[in-house]
Amino acid sequence: MSFYKLIRPLVFLFEAETSHNLAIAALKFGLVKLPLRQNFPQLETKVFGINFENPVGLAAGFDKNGEVISALIKRGFGFVEVGTCTPLAQPGNPKPRLFRLEEDDAIINRFGFNNKGAKDFINNLKNRPKIGIVGANIGKNKTSTDSVADYITMLEKVYGLSDYITINISSPNTPGLRDLQGKEELDKLLGAIIAKRADLGGKKIPILLKISPDTTKYQQEDIAQISLKHSIDGLIISNTTIGQRDVLLNDHAGETGGLSGRPLFKISTECLREMYRLTERKIPIIGVGGIFSGDDAYTKIKSGASLVQVYSSLIYEGFGLIPRINERLCELLHKDGLKNISQAVGVDVA
């Protein structure tokens, strides 16, 4: 049994958001034991023109303000995504807003993009040690009357400070945010973002789009078409779901917010497979949702993901999950007679 599994009952005595804040503090002050350094040559891959040591990353939401980037990179992640950050600081939704569903290996959150704002976020990105691959996840303020302007503002502020930038239009906890996934709205948003990137010049930073698993078939077709039209560099599939409540066992099942963790795995993977097909394999995808093992990660990869991200599973498994996933991916590649993880991408998609 891992050390984290031994102390998890103690961690779970604290309210969920308090535990999260304690984890950030522990990382900041070096109180979390570093894993042994491991190299996995079979897992090295190039995506979006970036070289990744391994395909397993940390999803946005854990380090909202970019406070512990270096400490997270050292946990064995191939990359770390920080945010979501909005132009202005905002407190988010009233507490409690984070719930553990232990029987379901799941989490429900309704944070609402709580963060310290662009100024703190930018300072943290500027001052981080230049190690590892870091993505910056950006969003709009809850009270904003011009969504496009918020994303353009954030793009300008973070451009050149991270290895890639994610446009988050898929959280269910900011009113009207998912409306930006509509055909006309998305076309306008991505058109403005790509035009602004061209104006900013310098090294071309990849732009990724993070979408919801709750999109319909027709919405997925529109998102694929518009993403191809604007030559988006990557997709992240997916954010949390507002569905799947009927499969949950925990008493918090009825809480409002986005559901993540094991119950998200199936629908997020189905969405991944469909978007991989609809984008004609031309847009690299990061697969997210319900990954608790190397086998889960491999399923995402064979379904079209070039990279994967975890978050909720860390709450139940701890950071030791990352080397375990990578070790298992190596075993599965060997079993399938493959020499590199890139050879497994999309092999299960007809």
N, C-alpha and C positions, 0 to 999 in steps of 0.2 A: 504494500500500500504506500502511495506517495505521501510525502510530508504534508502536502496541502490537504489531502483527504483526511489526515489525522486532525488538522486544525480547523477544517471546514465547519464542524458544529459550533466552534467558538465564533468564527466569522459570521455565521448565520444567526447568532444571538442578537446581532446589531440589525437595525432597520436597513433595508437594502441600499438606500442612497448613502447612508452613513458609512456602510462597508465600502462602497465605491470610493468615497472621499478618503477613507483611511488607506485604501490601496494606492491611491495617487500619492498620498503623503509618504507612505512606505517606500515607494519607488523614488520619490524626490530625494529622500534622505538615505538611500542606499540600504534599506532594511530588508530587501528581497534578495535572496541568495541567487547569484549568477549561475546559470547552467554551464556545464563543460562545453567548450567550444567544439563544434562538430562541423565538418565539411561534407557536403553531399554533391559531388561533381555531377551525378546523374540528374540532379534537380536544378542545376543552373540553367537559366532560360532568359531569352531576350524578348521583351514585350514592350510595345510603344517606343521602340528604339532604346530601351533601358535594359541594362544587364541586372538580373535578379539572382542572388545567391541561392534562393529557394522560392517556391511559389506560394508560400503560406504567409499571409499578411494579417495585420490587425485592422479590423473595420473601424470606421469613424464612430464616434460616440463615447469611446472609453476616455480618450484624452482630448476633451473638447477644446481646450485652450492651448494645446501644444506645450504643456508644462513639463512632461517627462519623456520627451522623444528619445533622447539618448538611452535612458534606462530601459525603454521598451525595445529598442533595436537590439540591445544586448541580451534580450530574452530568447533570441534565436529566430525572430521573425525575418522573413525575406524582405519585408517592407512594412511600414506603419503609416496609417492614414489618420490625420488629426482633424478635429472639428466635430460638428459643423459650427462654423463661425459666421456671424452676421455683422453688417457694418457697425451697428450700435450694440452696446451691451444690453442684454435683456435677462430678466430673472427666470423666464420660462413659466410653466404652469404651476398652480398651487400644489404644495405637498400634502399628502404623499403622492408620488408620481412614478415610483419604480417598485415593482412587485415580483418576488420570486414565486414561481410555481414549481415547487420541488418535485411533486409527483409526475410532472410533465417534462422535466428538464427544460423549462421555458422561462421567459421573462416577459412581462408587460410593462411598457414605459409610456408615459405621456409627458416627457420632459418639455417639449416645445422649444427646442433650440436655445436652452439656457446656456449662456456663455458670457465672457467678459468683454466681448467686442473686438473689433479689428486691431486696435492699438496694441493690446496685450498679445494678441495672436501673432502679429507681425514681429514684435520684439522677440518673442520666443522662437520664431522661425529664423530670425536673423542671428540669434545668439547660440543656436544649437551647434554642437560639434558636428562637423561635416562627415558623418558616418551614416551608412545605410541609405535606403531609399525611402523618401517621405512624400506622402501625398497630402494636399490641403483640400479639405471638404468645405464648400462655401454655400451659404443659404441667404434667404431674405428675412428681414425683420417682420415680426407679426403685424405691426401697425403700419407697415409700408404701403403707400398708395401706388408705387411704381416698382413692380417686381424686377423688371429688366434692369432698371437703374441700380438696384441693390446688388444684383449679380455682377454688373459691369464695375461698380465701385469695388467690390471684393476682388474681382479679377485683377484690376489695376494694382491693388494693394499687395496681393500675395504673389504676383507674377515674378518669376525668377527666384523666389525664396523656397520653392519646393520642386520636387522632380515631376510631379503632375498635379493637376487641379481637377477636383470633382465637383460637378454642378448637381447639387442635391435638390430635386424637385419631387421627392417621393415620400417624405415623412408624413404620416397621417395626423401629426400633432400640431401643425400650423395651419390655421384655416385658409382654404383656397390654394394651398401649395400644390396639391396634386392636380389642380386644374391646369397647371403649366405643362402637363403631359398631353393635353389636347393638341390636335393637329396644328391649328392656326397659332396657338400660344407658343407651342414648342418651336415652330418654324421661326417665329419672330425672335424668341429668346436665343436660340442657337445661332441664327443669322447675326444677331448683334454681338454675341460673344466671339464668334470666329472673326468678325470684322475688327473687333477691338484687339484681339490677339495680333492680327496683322499690323495694326497701327503701333502696337507696343514694340515690335521689332525684337532684335536680339535673338538669343537661342529660342527655338520654337518649343514651348512647353506643352506636353500632351494635355488635351481636354477630354475628360471622361464625363459621362452622364449616368447618374444613379436613378433607377426606376423602381416602381412598385411591383410586387408580385400579384397585385389585385387588378392589374390591367386586363381588359377584355381582348379577345382575338383581334378585333378591329383596331383597338388602341395599339396593340403590339405591332400590327402592320404599319400603322401611321408612324410610330416611333422609329421603326426600322427604316422606313422610307426617308424620313427627315434626317435621321442620323447619317445615312449614306449620302444624302444630298449635301450636307454640310461637312462631310468628311470628319466626323467626330472620331477621336483617336481610340476610344474605348467605352464600354458599357460596364456598369456594375449592377448585377442582378442577384439579389434584390434587397430592398429595404424591408421593414417589418410589414406584417399583414394585419388588417382589421377583421379578417375572417378566422376560420378554424376554431371558433370557440366551442363548437359542439363536441370536439374530441378531447377537451381538457377535463382534468379530474380535480384540480385544485380549487379551493374556495374563491380565489381571486379571478376565476375565469371570466367573470362578468365585468371586470374593470375596463374602463375606456382606455384606449391607447393602442400602440402597435405591439403585436405579438412576435417574439423572436425565439430562437432555440429549436429544439428537436421537431416540434410540430410544423415549423416553417420549411423543413427540408424538402418535402415532396413537391409542394406548389412552387417553391423558388427554383427547384431543379427543372420542373416542367416548363416554367417561364424561360429559364436559361436555354434549354434545348430549342424552344420555339424561336427565340430571338437569334440564336446561332444560325438557325436555318433561314430565317427571314432576312438576315443581314448577309446572307450568301457567304458566310465564313470570312467576310472581309474586315470585320471589326473585332478586335480582341475583347474578350469578356472576363471580368472578375466575378467568380461565383461566390455568393454569400448566402447563408441561411441554413442553420441546423447542422453544421459540421462538428461532429464530436469524435471523429476518428480518422485515421488515414484512409480507411475504406470509403468513408463519406466524401473526403476530399477527392479521392480518385474517381468516384462516381461523378462529381461535379466536373472534373477535368475531362473525363470521357464524354460528358454531355456538352462540351463546348467551352469550358472555362480554361483560359490560359494561365490564370492565377486564381487563388481562393483567399477568402478572408474569414476570420473567426472573431467572435466577441462573447456571445452569451455562454458558450460552452466553457469559456475560461472561468466563469463564475462558479461552475460546478466541478471543473477539472483542474483549475490552476494553470500556471504557465508551463508546467511540465508537459502539457498536452502538445506543445509545438514540436519539440524534438521527437515525441512519439509519432506524430503525424508524418514528419519527414522520414523517419526510419521506416515506417510502414509503406510509404510511397515508394521508397527504394526497393522494398521487398516485392511489391506488386509489379513494378517495372520489370524486375528480374524474372518474375513468374511469367509475364507476358512476352518476354524476349525483346524488350525495348531498352535502348541505351540511354535515352534522355526523355524527360517528362514532356517535352514539346511533341514527341511522337504520339502521345496518348490523347492529345487534345481533339475532342470531337469524334473519336473513333466509334462511338455508339450512336451517332446521329446519321440517319440515312440521307 
